[in-house]
Amino acid sequence: MELAEHWQCSTEHVLDLIHQKRLKAFSLSKPGSKRPRYRITDEAVAEYEAQHQAQAPAKPATRRPRKREAVIQFYK
């Protein structure tokens, strides 16, 4: 499948998205056929990609160093 190559994922992943109705597609095969042939429009791909954009993870807060108060030195 071209979409799987474009997304760099497996064909099964794309088929799972279609079966879960998360990606809109229509079948060209006859009803009751054992091997459905799906077509996915460019609009459906754009809609799915717009809903599932990867976002960069938030940067963790920087920690300030602790103040060392009253350090006892046992060894000299």
Backbone bond lengths (Angstrom), bond angles and torsions (degrees), N, CA, C in turn:
res aa  C-N    CA-C-N  psi(-1)  N-CA   C-N-CA  omega(-1)  CA-C   N-CA-C  phi
1 M - - - 1.444 - - 1.527 109.45 -
2 E 1.277 115.36 138.72 1.462 120.21 -178.40 1.524 111.95 -68.77
3 L 1.336 116.50 -36.69 1.458 119.66 -178.44 1.532 110.75 -66.04
4 A 1.311 116.89 -38.96 1.469 120.67 178.46 1.529 110.22 -63.45
5 E 1.318 117.17 -39.18 1.462 120.51 177.15 1.524 110.74 -66.79
6 H 1.330 116.08 -40.61 1.470 120.70 -179.55 1.525 110.99 -64.46
7 W 1.344 116.51 -42.66 1.464 121.68 179.66 1.521 112.73 -83.44
8 Q 1.316 117.18 -6.92 1.475 123.48 -177.74 1.518 110.46 56.41
9 C 1.337 115.74 52.04 1.456 121.56 176.60 1.532 107.28 -136.65
10 S 1.313 116.37 -179.23 1.456 120.10 -178.43 1.529 110.70 -83.56
11 T 1.310 115.15 159.76 1.461 121.30 177.10 1.528 109.77 -65.34
12 E 1.327 116.16 -35.16 1.461 120.48 179.37 1.528 111.32 -62.43
13 H 1.329 116.94 -35.51 1.461 120.50 178.76 1.532 110.59 -64.02
14 V 1.303 116.57 -43.46 1.470 120.46 178.72 1.535 109.60 -64.60
15 L 1.336 117.34 -42.74 1.463 120.40 178.28 1.526 111.32 -64.07
16 D 1.331 117.38 -37.66 1.461 120.53 176.23 1.522 111.14 -62.12
17 L 1.333 117.17 -41.38 1.467 120.74 177.94 1.526 110.97 -62.63
18 I 1.325 116.93 -37.10 1.466 120.95 178.59 1.526 109.92 -68.47
19 H 1.337 117.30 -44.73 1.463 120.94 -178.78 1.528 111.74 -66.89
20 Q 1.333 116.85 -31.75 1.468 120.68 177.63 1.526 111.66 -81.24
21 K 1.321 116.36 -0.95 1.471 123.76 -179.20 1.522 112.35 60.90
22 R 1.313 116.34 29.81 1.457 120.72 174.79 1.526 110.31 -91.58
23 L 1.334 116.38 -19.33 1.461 122.85 177.28 1.520 107.12 -125.52
24 K 1.332 116.68 123.23 1.464 120.90 -176.86 1.523 109.77 -77.55
25 A 1.327 114.80 132.23 1.455 121.19 177.93 1.525 108.21 -152.47
26 F 1.321 116.21 160.97 1.458 119.59 174.99 1.515 108.37 -129.11
27 S 1.336 114.98 151.41 1.452 121.46 -175.01 1.525 110.15 -97.24
28 L 1.319 115.72 137.99 1.460 121.21 177.94 1.528 111.58 -94.05
29 S 1.323 117.73 -10.77 1.466 120.70 -176.92 1.530 110.61 -81.62
30 K 1.321 114.50 166.30 1.460 120.43 179.02 1.523 109.76 -71.37
31 P 1.329 118.41 150.11 1.471 120.69 178.07 1.534 110.84 -59.09
32 G 1.318 115.64 136.14 1.466 121.05 -179.04 1.512 113.59 84.82
33 S 1.302 117.41 2.93 1.459 120.99 179.83 1.523 109.81 -68.86
34 K 1.334 115.69 147.70 1.465 119.39 -179.60 1.517 112.51 -80.08
35 R 1.321 117.45 -20.95 1.460 121.43 -179.66 1.526 110.02 -124.21
36 P 1.319 116.57 90.72 1.467 117.77 178.14 1.526 111.34 -71.54
37 R 1.311 115.31 145.59 1.464 121.94 175.97 1.505 107.41 -115.51
38 Y 1.316 115.35 114.27 1.458 120.21 -174.61 1.518 111.32 -96.76
39 R 1.327 114.26 146.31 1.462 122.28 171.19 1.519 107.19 -122.06
40 I 1.322 115.53 135.43 1.457 121.68 -179.42 1.520 107.05 -120.16
41 T 1.315 116.56 126.07 1.468 119.65 -178.46 1.528 110.04 -78.66
42 D 1.317 114.76 160.00 1.465 120.28 177.37 1.525 111.11 -63.20
43 E 1.338 116.02 -34.42 1.461 120.49 178.73 1.526 111.19 -64.77
44 A 1.347 116.82 -38.96 1.465 120.68 179.37 1.527 110.79 -66.36
45 V 1.328 116.32 -38.26 1.468 120.33 178.20 1.524 110.01 -66.95
46 A 1.327 116.85 -44.17 1.467 120.56 179.77 1.522 110.81 -63.46
47 E 1.338 117.04 -39.82 1.466 120.70 179.26 1.531 110.71 -64.91
48 Y 1.336 116.96 -43.98 1.470 120.31 179.33 1.527 110.76 -64.01
49 E 1.323 116.93 -44.02 1.464 120.21 -179.08 1.527 111.44 -66.04
50 A 1.333 117.56 -34.15 1.464 120.27 178.47 1.526 110.97 -67.79
51 Q 1.335 116.67 -35.19 1.463 120.30 -179.80 1.521 112.52 -77.33
52 H 1.314 117.11 -25.19 1.468 120.88 -173.71 1.521 111.94 -122.14
53 Q 1.312 116.21 49.76 1.458 119.60 177.78 1.517 109.33 -75.25
54 A 1.307 115.65 137.43 1.463 120.23 176.64 1.521 108.76 -77.26
55 Q 1.312 115.49 133.05 1.450 119.89 179.09 1.517 108.67 -111.37
56 A 1.303 115.74 145.46 1.456 120.53 178.27 1.526 109.14 -67.34
57 P 1.321 116.75 139.73 1.460 118.28 179.08 1.520 111.44 -65.02
58 A 1.314 115.74 147.73 1.459 120.87 -179.47 1.523 109.67 -68.36
59 K 1.328 115.63 143.54 1.459 119.47 179.26 1.525 109.21 -72.84
60 P 1.313 116.93 137.96 1.464 118.07 177.50 1.531 110.20 -69.15
61 A 1.310 115.55 151.10 1.460 120.46 -179.99 1.523 109.11 -66.79
62 T 1.319 115.81 139.58 1.462 119.19 178.53 1.522 108.83 -78.15
63 R 1.302 115.00 142.00 1.454 119.54 -178.79 1.521 110.07 -99.07
64 R 1.306 114.31 138.41 1.457 118.90 176.45 1.523 108.77 -82.18
65 P 1.320 116.82 145.69 1.463 118.41 178.55 1.529 110.61 -68.56
66 R 1.320 114.87 146.73 1.456 119.80 179.26 1.513 110.94 -73.85
67 K 1.302 115.19 148.11 1.456 119.60 173.70 1.516 107.53 -85.26
68 R 1.302 115.53 131.78 1.462 119.02 178.40 1.516 108.43 -94.38
69 E 1.288 114.28 108.67 1.458 119.77 -178.93 1.532 108.99 -105.49
70 A 1.286 114.69 137.41 1.465 122.19 174.68 1.521 111.83 51.76
71 V 1.322 116.31 60.29 1.454 120.61 177.44 1.524 108.30 -79.51
72 I 1.306 115.64 126.43 1.466 120.75 179.35 1.519 107.43 -96.29
73 Q 1.310 116.74 124.22 1.450 121.29 178.77 1.521 108.56 -100.17
74 F 1.308 115.81 114.16 1.449 120.61 -179.59 1.525 111.98 -86.79
75 Y 1.314 116.82 -28.77 1.451 121.31 -177.10 1.518 109.32 -114.65
76 K 1.320 116.41 141.07 1.447 120.70 177.62 1.482 111.78 -117.07
